[in-house]
Amino acid sequence: MSYLEYNTKYVPTGLRKILYVNWPLAVLLSAVAGVGFLMLYSVAGGSFSPWAEPQMKRFAVGFALMMMVAMVPAWFWRNMASVAYLASLALLLAVEFFGSVGMGAQRWIDLGFMRLQPSELMKVTLVLMLAAYYDWLPIHRKSRPIWVLLPVILILIPTALVLRQPDLGTSILLLAAGGGLMFLAGVHWAYFAAVIAAGVGLVTTVFQSRGESWQLLKDYQYRRIDTFLDPSSDPLGAGYHITQSKIALGSGGWTGRGFMQGTQSRLNFLPEKHTDFIFTTLAEEFGFIGAFSLLALYTLIIVFCVASALANKDRFSSLLTLGIALNFFLFFAVNMSMVMGLAPVVGVPLPLVSYGGSAMLVLMLAFGLAQSAHVHRPR
């Protein structure tokens, strides 16, 4: 029995699909977004504009998009994987020629009603493509060199394009998500050991290239590394962001200063308080308890995704859901590590909480794919 015949026979149809939606996951996503609305209202000084109201509208659109994608059979997304990947790749190339510049980087395409960041879309389509590839590939071939090379190329091409924008944070996430999905698909561990060894060599080379004609990173990216290693070396310059972030985190204590009582954000000491550093505002106002509660919500989202993937008997759907869960984990783990000084500042937003249109809509699209895999799983 073919994949299509199997799914046509055993999955729900019509309005019955609504009953099979992973509603606990949908509720958790809404709860995290609600935390984001609350914090955006706070950092605006008790106003829904300019951040909270647009974010609410985007989430409403994103939630509707998630439900629409969930109603489409998983086999359709599997068949569209290569088209979606190539379209995202074309958008990344378009950024090179027609992209708009913001904060010294060329990462967006201005569509008039919104600015689209193709690198965000690539995070999802890369997972979709790799899941389709390993579903197509016979299991006994997954660790053969020739069949390992192709997904590596699929990962490295968009990573190189994103790195040129420059966007080090997103390029690292693409590498981590792609490599992680290869591991989950069952590629032999020896390949990853070789990659780790090569990574150590690359890091060494990156540091050795500093100040040379063949310097591998931008100057500001080196300054971020310096700041990560010693924030106090330039507290009013490159180290300002992380220094103020740590002050906000520490001043929150166990229970926080209270809603809209955070001095670091209200007095504008905290930079990018509505985007990359919004977690520190949450920790300052609601303390360790508030920060831990948000982390608990994120963890529950991962748990429900993994449970859905493990219960799914279809290889493509299972890998797709695990890939989306991995992407989501990397998102919030990198952001939280960054604002706590455990990782260099790389400009990664906090999912569903930080202000941003492309990240919100693409993330809801990704969870729509996970919902599609859950709704249409073989029973």
C-alpha positions as CSV (number, residue, x, y, z in Angstrom):
1,M,0.0,0.0,0.0
2,S,1.4,3.4,-1.0
3,Y,2.0,6.3,1.4
4,L,-0.9,8.2,-0.2
5,E,-3.3,5.3,-0.1
6,Y,-2.4,4.6,3.5
7,N,-3.0,8.1,4.7
8,T,-6.2,8.5,2.6
9,K,-7.7,5.4,4.3
10,Y,-6.7,6.1,7.9
11,V,-6.8,9.9,8.5
12,P,-9.8,12.0,9.2
13,T,-11.6,14.1,6.6
14,G,-13.4,17.4,6.5
15,L,-14.4,19.2,9.8
16,R,-13.5,16.1,11.8
17,K,-9.8,17.2,11.4
18,I,-10.5,20.0,13.9
19,L,-11.0,17.3,16.6
20,Y,-7.5,15.9,15.8
21,V,-5.6,19.1,16.2
22,N,-3.0,19.1,19.0
23,W,-5.0,21.5,21.1
24,P,-2.7,21.5,24.1
25,L,0.1,22.6,21.8
26,A,-2.1,25.4,20.4
27,V,-3.0,26.6,23.9
28,L,0.6,26.6,25.0
29,L,1.6,28.7,21.9
30,S,-1.2,31.1,22.7
31,A,0.0,31.3,26.4
32,V,3.6,32.2,25.3
33,A,2.3,34.8,22.9
34,G,0.2,36.2,25.7
35,V,3.4,36.7,27.7
36,G,4.8,38.5,24.8
37,F,1.9,40.9,24.5
38,L,2.1,41.6,28.2
39,M,5.8,42.4,28.0
40,L,5.5,44.5,24.9
41,Y,2.7,46.5,26.6
42,S,5.1,47.0,29.6
43,V,8.2,48.1,27.6
44,A,6.0,50.7,25.8
45,G,5.2,52.3,29.1
46,G,1.7,50.9,29.5
47,S,0.6,51.3,25.8
48,F,-0.6,48.9,23.2
49,S,1.3,50.9,20.6
50,P,3.7,50.8,19.0
51,W,4.5,47.1,19.6
52,A,1.8,45.1,21.5
53,E,-1.1,45.8,19.1
54,P,0.7,44.9,15.9
55,Q,2.0,41.8,17.6
56,M,-1.5,40.7,18.6
57,K,-2.7,41.1,15.0
58,R,0.3,39.2,13.7
59,F,-0.4,36.3,16.1
60,A,-4.1,36.2,15.1
61,V,-3.0,35.9,11.4
62,G,-0.3,33.4,12.4
63,F,-2.8,31.3,14.4
64,A,-5.2,31.2,11.4
65,L,-2.3,30.3,9.1
66,M,-1.3,27.5,11.5
67,M,-4.8,26.1,11.4
68,M,-5.0,26.3,7.6
69,V,-1.7,24.5,7.2
70,A,-2.9,21.9,9.7
71,M,-5.9,21.0,7.5
72,V,-3.7,20.2,4.5
73,P,-2.5,16.5,4.4
74,A,1.1,15.9,5.4
75,W,1.8,14.1,2.1
76,F,1.2,17.4,0.3
77,W,3.9,19.2,2.3
78,R,6.2,16.3,1.7
79,N,5.7,16.6,-2.1
80,M,6.1,20.4,-1.9
81,A,9.4,20.3,0.1
82,S,11.8,20.8,-2.8
83,V,9.6,23.6,-4.2
84,A,9.5,25.4,-0.8
85,Y,13.3,25.0,-0.3
86,L,14.1,26.3,-3.8
87,A,11.7,29.2,-3.3
88,S,13.4,30.1,0.0
89,L,16.8,29.9,-1.7
90,A,15.6,32.2,-4.4
91,L,14.4,34.7,-1.8
92,L,17.8,34.6,-0.1
93,L,19.5,35.3,-3.5
94,A,17.0,38.2,-4.0
95,V,18.2,39.7,-0.8
96,E,21.6,40.0,-2.3
97,F,20.3,42.2,-5.1
98,F,17.1,43.8,-3.8
99,G,17.3,43.5,0.0
100,S,16.7,46.5,2.2
101,V,19.3,47.5,4.8
102,G,18.7,47.9,8.5
103,M,21.2,48.3,11.4
104,G,24.1,47.6,9.0
105,A,22.8,44.4,7.6
106,Q,21.0,43.5,4.4
107,R,18.5,40.8,5.5
108,W,15.0,41.9,4.4
109,I,12.8,42.2,1.3
110,D,10.4,45.1,1.5
111,L,6.9,43.9,0.4
112,G,5.2,47.2,1.2
113,F,2.9,45.9,3.9
114,M,5.7,44.1,5.7
115,R,9.4,43.4,5.6
116,L,10.1,39.7,4.9
117,Q,13.2,38.1,6.3
118,P,13.9,35.0,4.0
119,S,16.4,33.5,6.4
120,E,13.5,33.0,8.9
121,L,11.6,31.1,6.2
122,M,14.7,29.0,5.3
123,K,14.8,27.7,8.9
124,V,11.4,25.9,8.2
125,T,11.9,24.9,4.6
126,L,15.3,23.4,5.3
127,V,13.7,21.1,8.0
128,L,10.9,20.3,5.5
129,M,13.4,19.4,2.8
130,L,15.6,17.3,5.0
131,A,12.6,15.4,6.5
132,A,11.4,14.6,2.9
133,Y,14.9,13.6,1.9
134,Y,15.3,11.1,4.7
135,D,11.8,9.8,4.2
136,W,12.6,9.1,0.5
137,L,16.1,7.6,1.3
138,P,16.2,3.9,2.2
139,I,17.3,3.5,5.8
140,H,20.3,1.3,4.9
141,R,21.8,4.1,2.8
142,K,21.5,7.0,5.3
143,S,25.1,6.8,6.5
144,R,26.8,6.1,3.1
145,P,29.1,9.0,2.2
146,I,27.4,9.9,-1.1
147,W,24.0,10.1,0.6
148,V,25.4,12.1,3.5
149,L,27.0,14.7,1.2
150,L,23.7,15.8,-0.4
151,P,22.0,17.0,2.8
152,V,25.3,18.7,3.8
153,I,25.2,20.7,0.6
154,L,21.5,21.5,1.2
155,I,22.5,22.9,4.6
156,L,25.7,24.8,3.6
157,I,24.2,26.7,0.6
158,P,21.6,28.7,2.6
159,T,24.0,29.0,5.5
160,A,26.6,30.7,3.3
161,L,24.0,33.1,1.8
162,V,22.8,34.1,5.3
163,L,26.3,34.5,6.5
164,R,26.9,37.1,3.7
165,Q,24.0,39.3,4.9
166,P,25.7,39.2,7.6
167,D,23.7,37.2,10.1
168,L,25.9,35.0,12.2
169,G,23.1,34.0,14.6
170,T,20.8,32.6,12.0
171,S,23.6,30.9,10.0
172,I,24.6,29.1,13.3
173,L,20.9,28.0,13.8
174,L,20.7,26.7,10.3
175,L,23.8,24.6,10.8
176,A,22.7,23.3,14.2
177,A,19.1,22.5,13.0
178,G,20.3,20.8,9.8
179,G,22.9,18.8,11.6
180,G,20.6,17.9,14.4
181,L,18.0,16.6,12.0
182,M,20.6,14.5,10.3
183,F,21.5,13.0,13.7
184,L,17.8,12.3,14.4
185,A,17.4,10.6,11.0
186,G,20.1,8.1,12.1
187,V,23.3,9.3,10.3
188,H,26.3,7.6,11.9
189,W,27.9,9.4,14.9
190,A,31.3,9.3,13.3
191,Y,30.4,12.0,10.9
192,F,29.4,14.3,13.8
193,A,32.6,13.6,15.6
194,A,34.5,14.6,12.4
195,V,32.4,17.8,12.2
196,I,33.1,18.7,15.9
197,A,36.9,18.2,15.3
198,A,36.7,20.4,12.2
199,G,34.7,23.0,14.1
200,V,37.5,23.2,16.7
201,G,39.9,23.8,13.9
202,L,37.6,26.4,12.3
203,V,37.3,28.3,15.5
204,T,41.0,28.4,15.9
205,T,41.4,29.6,12.3
206,V,38.8,32.3,12.9
207,F,40.8,33.7,15.8
208,Q,44.0,33.5,13.8
209,S,42.5,35.4,10.9
210,R,41.7,38.4,13.0
211,G,43.4,41.5,11.6
212,E,44.7,39.7,8.5
213,S,43.7,40.4,4.9
214,W,41.8,37.1,4.9
215,Q,39.8,37.8,8.1
216,L,36.8,35.4,8.2
217,L,34.4,37.5,10.4
218,K,33.3,41.1,10.5
219,D,34.9,43.4,13.1
220,Y,31.7,43.8,15.0
221,Q,31.4,40.0,15.2
222,Y,34.9,39.8,16.8
223,R,33.8,42.5,19.2
224,R,30.9,40.4,20.2
225,I,33.2,37.5,21.0
226,D,35.4,39.8,23.0
227,T,32.4,41.1,24.9
228,F,31.3,37.6,25.6
229,L,34.7,36.6,27.0
230,D,35.1,39.9,29.1
231,P,32.0,42.2,29.1
232,S,33.8,44.5,31.6
233,S,36.5,45.3,29.1
234,D,34.2,47.9,27.4
235,P,31.2,48.5,29.6
236,L,30.1,51.6,27.8
237,G,30.8,50.3,24.3
238,A,30.7,46.7,23.0
239,G,29.9,45.4,26.4
240,Y,27.0,47.7,27.2
241,H,24.3,45.4,26.0
242,I,25.3,42.4,28.1
243,T,26.2,44.5,31.1
244,Q,22.8,46.2,31.3
245,S,21.1,42.8,30.6
246,K,22.9,41.3,33.6
247,I,21.9,44.2,35.8
248,A,18.3,43.7,34.8
249,L,18.4,40.0,35.4
250,G,20.0,40.3,38.8
251,S,17.8,43.1,40.0
252,G,14.6,41.0,39.5
253,G,15.5,38.6,42.3
254,W,13.0,35.8,43.1
255,T,9.7,37.6,42.5
256,G,10.7,40.7,40.5
257,R,10.1,44.4,40.9
258,G,6.5,44.2,39.7
259,F,4.7,44.7,36.4
260,M,5.9,47.8,34.6
261,Q,8.3,48.6,37.5
262,G,11.5,47.5,35.8
263,T,14.0,50.4,35.9
264,Q,16.3,49.1,33.3
265,S,13.6,49.0,30.6
266,R,11.5,52.0,31.7
267,L,14.6,54.3,31.9
268,N,15.9,52.9,28.5
269,F,19.1,51.5,29.9
270,L,18.3,48.2,28.3
271,P,18.9,48.2,24.5
272,E,16.6,46.3,22.1
273,K,14.2,45.9,25.0
274,H,11.3,44.9,22.8
275,T,13.2,42.4,20.6
276,D,16.3,40.5,21.5
277,F,16.5,41.5,25.1
278,I,12.9,41.2,26.1
279,F,13.6,38.2,28.3
280,T,15.6,40.4,30.7
281,T,12.6,42.8,31.0
282,L,10.5,39.8,32.0
283,A,13.1,38.6,34.5
284,E,13.4,42.1,36.0
285,E,9.7,42.6,36.4
286,F,8.7,39.0,37.4
287,G,11.9,37.7,38.8
288,F,13.2,34.1,38.7
289,I,9.6,32.8,39.1
290,G,8.4,34.6,36.0
291,A,11.5,33.6,33.9
292,F,11.2,30.0,35.0
293,S,7.5,29.9,34.2
294,L,8.2,31.1,30.6
295,L,10.9,28.4,30.3
296,A,8.4,25.8,31.6
297,L,5.9,26.8,28.9
298,Y,8.7,26.5,26.3
299,T,9.6,23.1,27.7
300,L,6.0,21.9,27.5
301,I,5.8,22.9,23.8
302,I,8.9,20.8,23.1
303,V,7.4,17.9,25.1
304,F,4.1,17.9,23.2
305,C,6.0,18.1,19.9
306,V,8.3,15.2,20.8
307,A,5.4,13.1,22.1
308,S,3.5,13.7,18.8
309,A,6.6,12.7,16.8
310,L,7.2,9.5,18.7
311,A,3.6,8.5,18.4
312,N,3.6,9.1,14.6
313,K,4.2,6.0,12.5
314,D,5.0,8.0,9.4
315,R,8.8,8.7,9.1
316,F,8.4,12.0,7.2
317,S,5.9,13.4,9.7
318,S,7.9,12.2,12.7
319,L,11.2,13.8,11.4
320,L,9.4,17.0,10.4
321,T,7.9,17.4,13.9
322,L,11.2,16.7,15.6
323,G,13.0,19.2,13.3
324,I,10.5,21.9,14.2
325,A,10.8,21.1,17.9
326,L,14.6,21.3,17.6
327,N,14.4,24.6,15.7
328,F,12.2,26.0,18.4
329,F,14.5,24.8,21.2
330,L,17.5,26.4,19.5
331,F,15.6,29.7,19.2
332,F,14.9,30.2,22.8
333,A,18.0,28.4,24.1
334,V,20.3,30.7,22.1
335,N,18.4,33.9,23.1
336,M,18.3,33.1,26.8
337,S,21.9,32.1,26.8
338,M,22.8,35.3,25.0
339,V,21.1,37.7,27.4
340,M,22.5,35.8,30.4
341,G,26.0,36.1,29.1
342,L,26.4,32.4,28.5
343,A,26.8,32.9,24.7
344,P,27.9,35.8,22.4
345,V,25.2,38.3,21.4
346,V,24.1,37.1,18.0
347,G,20.8,38.8,17.4
348,V,18.3,35.9,17.8
349,P,14.8,36.9,19.0
350,L,12.9,35.1,21.7
351,P,10.2,33.1,19.9
352,L,6.6,34.3,20.2
353,V,7.7,37.0,22.7
354,S,10.0,39.3,20.9
355,Y,8.5,41.9,18.6
356,G,8.8,40.9,14.9
357,G,6.6,40.0,12.0
358,S,8.6,37.5,9.9
359,A,9.7,35.5,12.9
360,M,6.2,35.3,14.3
361,L,4.4,34.3,11.1
362,V,7.1,31.8,10.0
363,L,7.1,30.2,13.5
364,M,3.3,29.7,13.3
365,L,3.7,28.3,9.8
366,A,6.2,25.8,11.2
367,F,3.8,24.7,14.0
368,G,1.1,24.4,11.3
369,L,3.3,21.8,9.6
370,A,3.7,20.0,13.0
371,Q,-0.1,20.2,13.4
372,S,-0.6,18.8,9.9
373,A,1.7,15.8,10.8
374,H,-0.3,15.3,14.0
375,V,-3.8,15.6,12.4
376,H,-3.0,13.3,9.5
377,R,-0.9,10.7,11.3
378,P,-1.8,7.1,10.4
379,R,-4.2,5.6,12.9
